[in-house]
């Protein structure tokens, strides 16, 4: 079983920064990709940023040049640096990881989310 736990959310003013962290625990053989999603009430969960095993990254257009996704070398930590925050970035942010436990057992896991609130 793979467990993900987010931290680092909070209340900030527009223009400020936050850094989200996601701790990944489990008997993981490989993980690819790792991603951050966000969701607001009444809307579908949307992809914010993704990082792949080779280090390649992709971002939602709305956060490009403001957010940066990183993973540590052991892939048990995922981070999202959020700069120049806007009120429309207010959401619950979720950590997501896909990979394998052992040689042939795939997994997809989600954290429970951390709330980011940006005031104007």
N, C-alpha and C positions, 0 to 999 in steps of 0.2 A: 504494500500500500504506500502511495506517495502522498505526502501532506505538504500543502503550501500555506504559508501564513504571511499576510501583508502587515505592514506597519508604516507609520510616517504620515498618515493623513492628518488633517486638521483644518482650522479656520485661518485664512490669510486674506490680506487685502489685495486688490487688483495690482498687478505689477510685481508682486513678491514671488518668492520661489519656495518650492517644497521638494524633498527627495523621498520617494517611496522605496521601501525595501520589501523583498519577498524571500522568506527562508524556505528552502526546499529540503524536505527530509524523506528518506526512504532508500531502499536497496535498489538504486537506479543503475542500470548498465549504461544507458545512454539517454540523452535528452536533446530533442530538437523538434520544433523550435520552442522558444520561450517568449511569452508575450504579455502585454498589459492591455486590458479591455476596460471600458467604463460604461456605466449605465445610469440614466436618470429616470425618475418615475414616469411610466407611460411610454417609454421608448425602448427600443431593442438595444441589447448590449452591442457596443461597437468596438472595433479594433482600434487601439491607440498606437501601439508600436509593437514590432516583432523583431527578435534577433535569432539568427540561425547559427548552426554549429560552426560555420566558417567565419562568423563574425558579421555577415551581411545583415543590414537592418532596413526596415521599411516603416514609414510613419503615415498616419492619417494626415491629409492635407491641412486640416485645422490645427495641427500641432507641430508641423514641420518648422524647423529653425528655432523652436522654443523648447521642445522636449528632447531628451536623450536617453536611450535605453542601453543598459550595460548588464553583463553577466560576469561573475567572477570565473576564474580559470577552472574551478572544480564544478561549476554549474550548480552549486547549491545556494547561490544567492543571485537574485535578479533585482535590478534597480531601475528607477525612472526619475531622472532629474527633470523637474518641471520649472521652467523660468518664465518670466513675463506672464504670469497667470492672469486669466480673464474670468469674469463671472460665468461665462458659458462653459468653462472647464469644470464647474461644480458637478460632481457626480460621485458615485461609488466606484472605486477603481479595483479591478480584480486582476490577480496574477494567474497565468495559465501556463501549463507546461505539458508537452507531449514527448513520449519516448518509449523506452523499453525497460522492463524489469527482467533481468536475466537476458537470455539470448532471444527469446521469441514471444515474450508477453508484453504487448503494447499497453500503454496507459495514456490517459488524458485526465489531468487533474486541475481543479480550480481552488483558489483560496476563497475565504468568506467575504473578502472585500474590506476596503478602508475608505472612509468618507473624506472627500476633499470639498471644502466649501470656500468659495472665493467671493468676497464681498466687494461691492463697487464703491 
